[in-house]
Structures are given as C-alpha cells and as structure tokens.
Amino acid sequence: MEDVDFDELVASLTLREENQSVKSYQNTVAVACPACGEPFDDLVVCQENPTSLDLTMQLDLCVGTVDDQAVIFTHKQ
C-alpha cells in the first residue's frame, strides 16, 4: 500500500458507516483494488485493535495497512 495515495483513494469513495470500531466506504465509481487490480465493492478501515466484523455474505477480501490500521477491500462473489 506504499504506492497508493490513501487519502486520494478514500476521496473517491462514499462513506457509508463510521463508528468507534470501523469506517466503511462504498466504491460507487469502480476504483481498482490496490492489491489485485480489480474493482472492489467496499473498503473497511479498522480503527480499533482488535476489531470484529460480522459478514452477512461470502466475500473475497484483499487486506493491507495504512498508518498501522488494517484496511480491507471486499469483493462480492
């Protein structure tokens, strides 16, 4: 994730949820995932350590870190 301007990436996304544990953004403009190069559906930024995520569907995940926070790019199957 060193090659990615994270602030620029997030500016292209739509904030959907923010709480003490996570921030969740929706990718409404088909931005490519920095890990795999495919458009991702959502970006989840884990703000607490540890953080638990309840997944309601099966997803492919790409994971990285930014400023010591885990970031998860979801891909719906």
SEZABA-454774 format. One record per residue: residue number from 1; chain; x negated, y negated, z negated of N, C-alpha, C in turn. Coordinates in Angstrom, 3 decimals, padded with zeros to 6 digits. Layout:
N
<r><k>NUM</k><c>A</c><n_c1>X</n_c1><n_c2>Y</n_c2><n_c3>Z</n_c3><ca_c1>X</ca_c1><ca_c2>Y</ca_c2><ca_c3>Z</ca_c3><c_c1>X</c_c1><c_c2>Y</c_c2><c_c3>Z</c_c3></r>
...
//
This chain:
77
<r><k>1</k><c>A</c><n_c1>-000.815</n_c1><n_c2>001.195</n_c2><n_c3>000.000</n_c3><ca_c1>000.000</ca_c1><ca_c2>000.000</ca_c2><ca_c3>000.000</ca_c3><c_c1>-000.859</c_c1><c_c2>-001.260</c_c2><c_c3>000.000</c_c3></r>
<r><k>2</k><c>A</c><n_c1>-002.199</n_c1><n_c2>-001.093</n_c2><n_c3>000.015</n_c3><ca_c1>-003.068</ca_c1><ca_c2>-002.267</ca_c2><ca_c3>000.008</ca_c3><c_c1>-002.903</c_c1><c_c2>-003.109</c_c2><c_c3>001.266</c_c3></r>
<r><k>3</k><c>A</c><n_c1>-002.561</n_c1><n_c2>-002.468</n_c2><n_c3>002.380</n_c3><ca_c1>-002.441</ca_c1><ca_c2>-003.174</ca_c2><ca_c3>003.655</ca_c3><c_c1>-001.097</c_c1><c_c2>-003.866</c_c2><c_c3>003.828</c_c3></r>
<r><k>4</k><c>A</c><n_c1>-000.175</n_c1><n_c2>-003.689</n_c2><n_c3>002.884</n_c3><ca_c1>001.181</ca_c1><ca_c2>-004.194</ca_c2><ca_c3>003.009</ca_c3><c_c1>001.344</c_c1><c_c2>-005.465</c_c2><c_c3>002.180</c_c3></r>
<r><k>5</k><c>A</c><n_c1>001.924</n_c1><n_c2>-006.508</n_c2><n_c3>002.795</n_c3><ca_c1>002.289</ca_c1><ca_c2>-007.711</ca_c2><ca_c3>002.050</ca_c3><c_c1>003.637</c_c1><c_c2>-007.420</c_c2><c_c3>001.395</c_c3></r>
<r><k>6</k><c>A</c><n_c1>003.608</n_c1><n_c2>-006.994</n_c2><n_c3>000.132</n_c3><ca_c1>004.812</ca_c1><ca_c2>-006.535</ca_c2><ca_c3>-000.543</ca_c3><c_c1>005.853</c_c1><c_c2>-007.640</c_c2><c_c3>-000.662</c_c3></r>
<r><k>7</k><c>A</c><n_c1>005.432</n_c1><n_c2>-008.869</n_c2><n_c3>-000.944</n_c3><ca_c1>006.382</ca_c1><ca_c2>-009.982</ca_c2><ca_c3>-001.063</ca_c3><c_c1>007.096</c_c1><c_c2>-010.220</c_c2><c_c3>000.266</c_c3></r>
<r><k>8</k><c>A</c><n_c1>006.374</n_c1><n_c2>-010.118</n_c2><n_c3>001.363</n_c3><ca_c1>006.980</ca_c1><ca_c2>-010.284</ca_c2><ca_c3>002.690</ca_c3><c_c1>007.957</c_c1><c_c2>-009.141</c_c2><c_c3>002.981</c_c3></r>
<r><k>9</k><c>A</c><n_c1>007.568</n_c1><n_c2>-007.932</n_c2><n_c3>002.609</n_c3><ca_c1>008.437</ca_c1><ca_c2>-006.765</ca_c2><ca_c3>002.794</ca_c3><c_c1>009.744</c_c1><c_c2>-006.956</c_c2><c_c3>002.041</c_c3></r>
<r><k>10</k><c>A</c><n_c1>009.667</n_c1><n_c2>-007.302</n_c2><n_c3>000.768</n_c3><ca_c1>010.860</ca_c1><ca_c2>-007.469</ca_c2><ca_c3>-000.071</ca_c3><c_c1>011.731</c_c1><c_c2>-008.615</c_c2><c_c3>000.446</c_c3></r>
<r><k>11</k><c>A</c><n_c1>011.122</n_c1><n_c2>-009.657</n_c2><n_c3>000.990</n_c3><ca_c1>011.887</ca_c1><ca_c2>-010.786</ca_c2><ca_c3>001.521</ca_c3><c_c1>012.772</c_c1><c_c2>-010.373</c_c2><c_c3>002.692</c_c3></r>
<r><k>12</k><c>A</c><n_c1>012.439</n_c1><n_c2>-009.273</n_c2><n_c3>003.354</n_c3><ca_c1>013.234</ca_c1><ca_c2>-008.785</ca_c2><ca_c3>004.485</ca_c3><c_c1>014.400</c_c1><c_c2>-007.904</c_c2><c_c3>004.044</c_c3></r>
<r><k>13</k><c>A</c><n_c1>014.466</n_c1><n_c2>-007.561</n_c2><n_c3>002.756</n_c3><ca_c1>015.462</ca_c1><ca_c2>-006.620</ca_c2><ca_c3>002.250</ca_c3><c_c1>016.559</c_c1><c_c2>-007.337</c_c2><c_c3>001.472</c_c3></r>
<r><k>14</k><c>A</c><n_c1>017.650</n_c1><n_c2>-006.621</n_c2><n_c3>001.200</n_c3><ca_c1>018.790</ca_c1><ca_c2>-007.166</ca_c2><ca_c3>000.459</ca_c3><c_c1>018.805</c_c1><c_c2>-006.572</c_c2><c_c3>-000.944</c_c3></r>
<r><k>15</k><c>A</c><n_c1>018.705</n_c1><n_c2>-007.431</n_c2><n_c3>-001.961</n_c3><ca_c1>018.751</ca_c1><ca_c2>-006.976</ca_c2><ca_c3>-003.352</ca_c3><c_c1>020.131</c_c1><c_c2>-006.405</c_c2><c_c3>-003.653</c_c3></r>
<r><k>16</k><c>A</c><n_c1>020.180</n_c1><n_c2>-005.179</n_c2><n_c3>-004.173</n_c3><ca_c1>021.446</ca_c1><ca_c2>-004.507</ca_c2><ca_c3>-004.492</ca_c3><c_c1>021.660</c_c1><c_c2>-004.343</c_c2><c_c3>-005.988</c_c3></r>
<r><k>17</k><c>A</c><n_c1>020.599</n_c1><n_c2>-004.139</n_c2><n_c3>-006.739</n_c3><ca_c1>020.732</ca_c1><ca_c2>-003.912</ca_c2><ca_c3>-008.178</ca_c3><c_c1>019.456</c_c1><c_c2>-004.354</c_c2><c_c3>-008.867</c_c3></r>
<r><k>18</k><c>A</c><n_c1>019.634</n_c1><n_c2>-004.973</n_c2><n_c3>-010.025</n_c3><ca_c1>018.479</ca_c1><ca_c2>-005.324</ca_c2><ca_c3>-010.851</ca_c3><c_c1>018.868</c_c1><c_c2>-005.153</c_c2><c_c3>-012.306</c_c3></r>
<r><k>19</k><c>A</c><n_c1>018.086</n_c1><n_c2>-004.356</n_c2><n_c3>-013.012</n_c3><ca_c1>018.276</ca_c1><ca_c2>-004.209</ca_c2><ca_c3>-014.449</ca_c3><c_c1>016.898</c_c1><c_c2>-004.052</c_c2><c_c3>-015.090</c_c3></r>
<r><k>20</k><c>A</c><n_c1>016.873</n_c1><n_c2>-003.743</n_c2><n_c3>-016.358</n_c3><ca_c1>015.601</ca_c1><ca_c2>-003.650</ca_c2><ca_c3>-017.078</ca_c3><c_c1>014.696</c_c1><c_c2>-002.553</c_c2><c_c3>-016.518</c_c3></r>
<r><k>21</k><c>A</c><n_c1>015.283</n_c1><n_c2>-001.481</n_c2><n_c3>-015.997</n_c3><ca_c1>014.508</ca_c1><ca_c2>-000.328</ca_c2><ca_c3>-015.540</ca_c3><c_c1>014.074</c_c1><c_c2>-000.404</c_c2><c_c3>-014.086</c_c3></r>
<r><k>22</k><c>A</c><n_c1>014.986</n_c1><n_c2>-000.850</n_c2><n_c3>-013.202</n_c3><ca_c1>014.698</ca_c1><ca_c2>-000.811</ca_c2><ca_c3>-011.768</ca_c3><c_c1>015.248</c_c1><c_c2>-002.030</c_c2><c_c3>-011.039</c_c3></r>
<r><k>23</k><c>A</c><n_c1>014.662</n_c1><n_c2>-002.289</n_c2><n_c3>-009.882</n_c3><ca_c1>015.226</ca_c1><ca_c2>-003.182</ca_c2><ca_c3>-008.881</ca_c3><c_c1>015.449</c_c1><c_c2>-002.322</c_c2><c_c3>-007.650</c_c3></r>
<r><k>24</k><c>A</c><n_c1>016.605</n_c1><n_c2>-002.486</n_c2><n_c3>-007.018</n_c3><ca_c1>016.929</ca_c1><ca_c2>-001.694</ca_c2><ca_c3>-005.840</ca_c3><c_c1>017.275</c_c1><c_c2>-002.628</c_c2><c_c3>-004.689</c_c3></r>
<r><k>25</k><c>A</c><n_c1>016.649</n_c1><n_c2>-002.371</n_c2><n_c3>-003.538</n_c3><ca_c1>016.866</ca_c1><ca_c2>-003.170</ca_c2><ca_c3>-002.343</ca_c3><c_c1>017.350</c_c1><c_c2>-002.276</c_c2><c_c3>-001.213</c_c3></r>
<r><k>26</k><c>A</c><n_c1>018.254</n_c1><n_c2>-002.808</n_c2><n_c3>-000.372</n_c3><ca_c1>018.706</ca_c1><ca_c2>-002.076</ca_c2><ca_c3>000.808</ca_c3><c_c1>018.006</c_c1><c_c2>-002.628</c_c2><c_c3>002.040</c_c3></r>
<r><k>27</k><c>A</c><n_c1>017.587</n_c1><n_c2>-001.729</n_c2><n_c3>002.906</n_c3><ca_c1>016.910</ca_c1><ca_c2>-002.091</ca_c2><ca_c3>004.145</ca_c3><c_c1>017.968</c_c1><c_c2>-002.218</c_c2><c_c3>005.237</c_c3></r>
<r><k>28</k><c>A</c><n_c1>018.463</n_c1><n_c2>-003.418</n_c2><n_c3>005.453</n_c3><ca_c1>019.535</ca_c1><ca_c2>-003.646</ca_c2><ca_c3>006.427</ca_c3><c_c1>019.004</c_c1><c_c2>-004.026</c_c2><c_c3>007.801</c_c3></r>
<r><k>29</k><c>A</c><n_c1>017.680</n_c1><n_c2>-004.156</n_c2><n_c3>007.941</n_c3><ca_c1>017.104</ca_c1><ca_c2>-004.591</ca_c2><ca_c3>009.225</ca_c3><c_c1>016.108</c_c1><c_c2>-003.582</c_c2><c_c3>009.783</c_c3></r>
<r><k>30</k><c>A</c><n_c1>016.127</n_c1><n_c2>-002.346</n_c2><n_c3>009.287</n_c3><ca_c1>015.299</ca_c1><ca_c2>-001.243</ca_c2><ca_c3>009.797</ca_c3><c_c1>013.798</c_c1><c_c2>-001.507</c_c2><c_c3>009.719</c_c3></r>
<r><k>31</k><c>A</c><n_c1>013.347</n_c1><n_c2>-002.056</n_c2><n_c3>008.588</n_c3><ca_c1>011.917</ca_c1><ca_c2>-002.238</ca_c2><ca_c3>008.341</ca_c3><c_c1>011.275</c_c1><c_c2>-000.854</c_c2><c_c3>008.232</c_c3></r>
<r><k>32</k><c>A</c><n_c1>010.087</n_c1><n_c2>-000.694</n_c2><n_c3>008.783</n_c3><ca_c1>009.382</ca_c1><ca_c2>000.586</ca_c2><ca_c3>008.736</ca_c3><c_c1>008.796</c_c1><c_c2>000.835</c_c2><c_c3>007.348</c_c3></r>
<r><k>33</k><c>A</c><n_c1>008.838</n_c1><n_c2>002.073</n_c2><n_c3>006.926</n_c3><ca_c1>008.244</ca_c1><ca_c2>002.505</ca_c2><ca_c3>005.660</ca_c3><c_c1>006.721</c_c1><c_c2>002.426</c_c2><c_c3>005.783</c_c3></r>
<r><k>34</k><c>A</c><n_c1>006.034</n_c1><n_c2>001.803</n_c2><n_c3>004.818</n_c3><ca_c1>004.579</ca_c1><ca_c2>001.715</ca_c2><ca_c3>004.886</ca_c3><c_c1>003.884</c_c1><c_c2>003.081</c_c2><c_c3>004.814</c_c3></r>
<r><k>35</k><c>A</c><n_c1>004.544</n_c1><n_c2>004.083</n_c2><n_c3>004.240</n_c3><ca_c1>003.921</ca_c1><ca_c2>005.395</ca_c2><ca_c3>004.085</ca_c3><c_c1>004.047</c_c1><c_c2>006.262</c_c2><c_c3>005.332</c_c3></r>
<r><k>36</k><c>A</c><n_c1>005.263</n_c1><n_c2>006.315</n_c2><n_c3>005.911</n_c3><ca_c1>005.483</ca_c1><ca_c2>007.247</ca_c2><ca_c3>007.026</ca_c3><c_c1>005.769</c_c1><c_c2>006.567</c_c2><c_c3>008.361</c_c3></r>
<r><k>37</k><c>A</c><n_c1>006.038</n_c1><n_c2>005.265</n_c2><n_c3>008.349</n_c3><ca_c1>006.276</ca_c1><ca_c2>004.542</ca_c2><ca_c3>009.586</ca_c3><c_c1>007.714</c_c1><c_c2>004.578</c_c2><c_c3>010.094</c_c3></r>
<r><k>38</k><c>A</c><n_c1>008.568</n_c1><n_c2>005.381</n_c2><n_c3>009.465</n_c3><ca_c1>009.982</ca_c1><ca_c2>005.465</ca_c2><ca_c3>009.855</ca_c3><c_c1>010.786</c_c1><c_c2>004.431</c_c2><c_c3>009.054</c_c3></r>
<r><k>39</k><c>A</c><n_c1>011.885</n_c1><n_c2>003.904</n_c2><n_c3>009.613</n_c3><ca_c1>012.736</ca_c1><ca_c2>003.007</ca_c2><ca_c3>008.820</ca_c3><c_c1>013.230</c_c1><c_c2>003.720</c_c2><c_c3>007.563</c_c3></r>
<r><k>40</k><c>A</c><n_c1>013.238</n_c1><n_c2>003.022</n_c2><n_c3>006.453</n_c3><ca_c1>013.722</ca_c1><ca_c2>003.589</ca_c2><ca_c3>005.200</ca_c3><c_c1>015.087</c_c1><c_c2>002.994</c_c2><c_c3>004.879</c_c3></r>
<r><k>41</k><c>A</c><n_c1>015.817</n_c1><n_c2>003.626</n_c2><n_c3>003.960</n_c3><ca_c1>017.150</ca_c1><ca_c2>003.152</ca_c2><ca_c3>003.601</ca_c3><c_c1>017.120</c_c1><c_c2>002.183</c_c2><c_c3>002.425</c_c3></r>
<r><k>42</k><c>A</c><n_c1>016.426</n_c1><n_c2>002.565</n_c2><n_c3>001.368</n_c3><ca_c1>016.376</ca_c1><ca_c2>001.740</ca_c2><ca_c3>000.165</ca_c3><c_c1>014.965</c_c1><c_c2>001.718</c_c2><c_c3>-000.404</c_c3></r>
<r><k>43</k><c>A</c><n_c1>014.671</n_c1><n_c2>000.664</n_c2><n_c3>-001.124</n_c3><ca_c1>013.424</ca_c1><ca_c2>000.531</ca_c2><ca_c3>-001.861</ca_c3><c_c1>013.790</c_c1><c_c2>000.399</c_c2><c_c3>-003.328</c_c3></r>
<r><k>44</k><c>A</c><n_c1>013.191</n_c1><n_c2>001.231</n_c2><n_c3>-004.167</n_c3><ca_c1>013.409</ca_c1><ca_c2>001.172</ca_c2><ca_c3>-005.607</ca_c3><c_c1>012.080</c_c1><c_c2>000.822</c_c2><c_c3>-006.259</c_c3></r>
<r><k>45</k><c>A</c><n_c1>012.084</n_c1><n_c2>-000.236</n_c2><n_c3>-007.061</n_c3><ca_c1>010.893</ca_c1><ca_c2>-000.656</ca_c2><ca_c3>-007.804</ca_c3><c_c1>011.138</c_c1><c_c2>-000.308</c_c2><c_c3>-009.264</c_c3></r>
<r><k>46</k><c>A</c><n_c1>010.304</n_c1><n_c2>000.573</n_c2><n_c3>-009.811</n_c3><ca_c1>010.428</ca_c1><ca_c2>000.994</ca_c2><ca_c3>-011.207</ca_c3><c_c1>009.727</c_c1><c_c2>-000.042</c_c2><c_c3>-012.088</c_c3></r>
<r><k>47</k><c>A</c><n_c1>010.499</n_c1><n_c2>-000.687</n_c2><n_c3>-012.965</n_c3><ca_c1>009.964</ca_c1><ca_c2>-001.764</ca_c2><ca_c3>-013.798</ca_c3><c_c1>009.576</c_c1><c_c2>-001.295</c_c2><c_c3>-015.191</c_c3></r>
<r><k>48</k><c>A</c><n_c1>010.047</n_c1><n_c2>-000.117</n_c2><n_c3>-015.606</n_c3><ca_c1>009.696</ca_c1><ca_c2>000.443</ca_c2><ca_c3>-016.912</ca_c3><c_c1>008.969</c_c1><c_c2>001.751</c_c2><c_c3>-016.712</c_c3></r>
<r><k>49</k><c>A</c><n_c1>008.129</n_c1><n_c2>002.090</n_c2><n_c3>-017.676</n_c3><ca_c1>007.418</ca_c1><ca_c2>003.354</ca_c2><ca_c3>-017.636</ca_c3><c_c1>007.692</c_c1><c_c2>004.075</c_c2><c_c3>-018.947</c_c3></r>
<r><k>50</k><c>A</c><n_c1>008.336</n_c1><n_c2>005.202</n_c2><n_c3>-018.935</n_c3><ca_c1>008.863</ca_c1><ca_c2>005.932</ca_c2><ca_c3>-017.786</ca_c3><c_c1>010.241</c_c1><c_c2>005.413</c_c2><c_c3>-017.388</c_c3></r>
<r><k>51</k><c>A</c><n_c1>010.660</n_c1><n_c2>005.758</n_c2><n_c3>-016.187</n_c3><ca_c1>011.984</ca_c1><ca_c2>005.411</ca_c2><ca_c3>-015.668</ca_c3><c_c1>012.625</c_c1><c_c2>006.669</c_c2><c_c3>-015.105</c_c3></r>
<r><k>52</k><c>A</c><n_c1>013.900</n_c1><n_c2>006.847</n_c2><n_c3>-015.375</n_c3><ca_c1>014.648</ca_c1><ca_c2>007.984</ca_c2><ca_c3>-014.860</ca_c3><c_c1>015.594</c_c1><c_c2>007.496</c_c2><c_c3>-013.772</c_c3></r>
<r><k>53</k><c>A</c><n_c1>015.662</n_c1><n_c2>008.252</n_c2><n_c3>-012.678</n_c3><ca_c1>016.560</ca_c1><ca_c2>007.913</ca_c2><ca_c3>-011.578</ca_c3><c_c1>017.588</c_c1><c_c2>009.026</c_c2><c_c3>-011.427</c_c3></r>
<r><k>54</k><c>A</c><n_c1>018.848</n_c1><n_c2>008.655</n_c2><n_c3>-011.315</n_c3><ca_c1>019.915</ca_c1><ca_c2>009.617</ca_c2><ca_c3>-011.050</ca_c3><c_c1>020.228</c_c1><c_c2>009.561</c_c2><c_c3>-009.563</c_c3></r>
<r><k>55</k><c>A</c><n_c1>019.896</n_c1><n_c2>010.622</n_c2><n_c3>-008.845</n_c3><ca_c1>020.132</ca_c1><ca_c2>010.669</ca_c2><ca_c3>-007.410</ca_c3><c_c1>021.479</c_c1><c_c2>011.320</c_c2><c_c3>-007.143</c_c3></r>
<r><k>56</k><c>A</c><n_c1>022.297</n_c1><n_c2>010.663</n_c2><n_c3>-006.328</n_c3><ca_c1>023.621</ca_c1><ca_c2>011.190</ca_c2><ca_c3>-006.011</ca_c3><c_c1>023.619</c_c1><c_c2>011.999</c_c2><c_c3>-004.720</c_c3></r>
<r><k>57</k><c>A</c><n_c1>022.506</n_c1><n_c2>011.970</n_c2><n_c3>-003.988</n_c3><ca_c1>022.399</ca_c1><ca_c2>012.733</ca_c2><ca_c3>-002.751</ca_c3><c_c1>020.961</c_c1><c_c2>013.176</c_c2><c_c3>-002.562</c_c3></r>
<r><k>58</k><c>A</c><n_c1>020.770</n_c1><n_c2>014.141</n_c2><n_c3>-001.681</n_c3><ca_c1>019.427</ca_c1><ca_c2>014.622</ca_c2><ca_c3>-001.388</ca_c3><c_c1>018.729</c_c1><c_c2>013.603</c_c2><c_c3>-000.480</c_c3></r>
<r><k>59</k><c>A</c><n_c1>017.516</n_c1><n_c2>013.213</n_c2><n_c3>-000.864</n_c3><ca_c1>016.758</ca_c1><ca_c2>012.199</ca_c2><ca_c3>-000.137</ca_c3><c_c1>015.326</c_c1><c_c2>012.652</c_c2><c_c3>000.082</c_c3></r>
<r><k>60</k><c>A</c><n_c1>014.729</n_c1><n_c2>012.188</n_c2><n_c3>001.168</n_c3><ca_c1>013.287</ca_c1><ca_c2>012.276</ca_c2><ca_c3>001.314</ca_c3><c_c1>012.722</c_c1><c_c2>011.011</c_c2><c_c3>000.680</c_c3></r>
<r><k>61</k><c>A</c><n_c1>011.603</n_c1><n_c2>011.132</n_c2><n_c3>-000.006</n_c3><ca_c1>011.021</ca_c1><ca_c2>009.993</ca_c2><ca_c3>-000.712</ca_c3><c_c1>009.582</c_c1><c_c2>009.765</c_c2><c_c3>-000.275</c_c3></r>
<r><k>62</k><c>A</c><n_c1>009.214</n_c1><n_c2>008.496</n_c2><n_c3>-000.105</n_c3><ca_c1>007.824</ca_c1><ca_c2>008.081</ca_c2><ca_c3>000.046</ca_c3><c_c1>007.534</c_c1><c_c2>007.197</c_c2><c_c3>-001.164</c_c3></r>
<r><k>63</k><c>A</c><n_c1>006.351</n_c1><n_c2>007.349</n_c2><n_c3>-001.762</n_c3><ca_c1>006.050</ca_c1><ca_c2>006.675</ca_c2><ca_c3>-003.026</ca_c3><c_c1>004.730</c_c1><c_c2>005.935</c_c2><c_c3>-002.930</c_c3></r>
<r><k>64</k><c>A</c><n_c1>004.670</n_c1><n_c2>004.776</n_c2><n_c3>-003.566</n_c3><ca_c1>003.436</ca_c1><ca_c2>004.008</ca_c2><ca_c3>-003.659</ca_c3><c_c1>003.442</c_c1><c_c2>003.218</c_c2><c_c3>-004.955</c_c3></r>
<r><k>65</k><c>A</c><n_c1>002.454</n_c1><n_c2>002.353</n_c2><n_c3>-005.124</n_c3><ca_c1>002.411</ca_c1><ca_c2>001.469</ca_c2><ca_c3>-006.284</ca_c3><c_c1>002.080</c_c1><c_c2>000.055</c_c2><c_c3>-005.840</c_c3></r>
<r><k>66</k><c>A</c><n_c1>002.630</n_c1><n_c2>-000.894</n_c2><n_c3>-006.577</n_c3><ca_c1>002.342</ca_c1><ca_c2>-002.309</ca_c2><ca_c3>-006.379</ca_c3><c_c1>002.242</c_c1><c_c2>-002.923</c_c2><c_c3>-007.762</c_c3></r>
<r><k>67</k><c>A</c><n_c1>001.130</n_c1><n_c2>-003.558</n_c2><n_c3>-008.053</n_c3><ca_c1>000.928</ca_c1><ca_c2>-004.186</ca_c2><ca_c3>-009.371</ca_c3><c_c1>001.254</c_c1><c_c2>-003.211</c_c2><c_c3>-010.504</c_c3></r>
<r><k>68</k><c>A</c><n_c1>000.763</n_c1><n_c2>-001.978</n_c2><n_c3>-010.395</n_c3><ca_c1>000.951</ca_c1><ca_c2>-000.931</ca_c2><ca_c3>-011.396</ca_c3><c_c1>002.407</c_c1><c_c2>-000.518</c_c2><c_c3>-011.606</c_c3></r>
<r><k>69</k><c>A</c><n_c1>003.285</n_c1><n_c2>-000.835</n_c2><n_c3>-010.647</n_c3><ca_c1>004.671</ca_c1><ca_c2>-000.395</ca_c2><ca_c3>-010.695</ca_c3><c_c1>004.899</c_c1><c_c2>000.604</c_c2><c_c3>-009.564</c_c3></r>
<r><k>70</k><c>A</c><n_c1>005.616</n_c1><n_c2>001.682</n_c2><n_c3>-009.854</n_c3><ca_c1>005.948</ca_c1><ca_c2>002.656</ca_c2><ca_c3>-008.818</ca_c3><c_c1>006.997</c_c1><c_c2>002.052</c_c2><c_c3>-007.889</c_c3></r>
<r><k>71</k><c>A</c><n_c1>006.814</n_c1><n_c2>002.246</n_c2><n_c3>-006.594</n_c3><ca_c1>007.805</ca_c1><ca_c2>001.850</ca_c2><ca_c3>-005.604</ca_c3><c_c1>008.178</c_c1><c_c2>003.082</c_c2><c_c3>-004.799</c_c3></r>
<r><k>72</k><c>A</c><n_c1>009.469</n_c1><n_c2>003.272</n_c2><n_c3>-004.589</n_c3><ca_c1>009.983</ca_c1><ca_c2>004.466</ca_c2><ca_c3>-003.927</ca_c3><c_c1>010.788</c_c1><c_c2>004.030</c_c2><c_c3>-002.711</c_c3></r>
<r><k>73</k><c>A</c><n_c1>010.425</n_c1><n_c2>004.564</n_c2><n_c3>-001.549</n_c3><ca_c1>011.153</ca_c1><ca_c2>004.311</ca_c2><ca_c3>-000.320</ca_c3><c_c1>012.013</c_c1><c_c2>005.543</c_c2><c_c3>-000.052</c_c3></r>
<r><k>74</k><c>A</c><n_c1>013.343</n_c1><n_c2>005.365</n_c2><n_c3>000.034</n_c3><ca_c1>014.232</ca_c1><ca_c2>006.510</ca_c2><ca_c3>000.225</ca_c3><c_c1>014.591</c_c1><c_c2>006.643</c_c2><c_c3>001.699</c_c3></r>
<r><k>75</k><c>A</c><n_c1>014.740</n_c1><n_c2>007.883</n_c2><n_c3>002.118</n_c3><ca_c1>015.161</ca_c1><ca_c2>008.220</ca_c2><ca_c3>003.484</ca_c3><c_c1>016.302</c_c1><c_c2>009.219</c_c2><c_c3>003.363</c_c3></r>
<r><k>76</k><c>A</c><n_c1>017.504</n_c1><n_c2>008.816</n_c2><n_c3>003.760</n_c3><ca_c1>018.652</ca_c1><ca_c2>009.730</ca_c2><ca_c3>003.712</ca_c3><c_c1>018.457</c_c1><c_c2>010.825</c_c2><c_c3>004.747</c_c3></r>
<r><k>77</k><c>A</c><n_c1>018.845</n_c1><n_c2>012.023</n_c2><n_c3>004.383</n_c3><ca_c1>018.685</ca_c1><ca_c2>013.155</ca_c2><ca_c3>005.296</ca_c3><c_c1>019.886</c_c1><c_c2>013.295</c_c2><c_c3>006.189</c_c3></r>
//
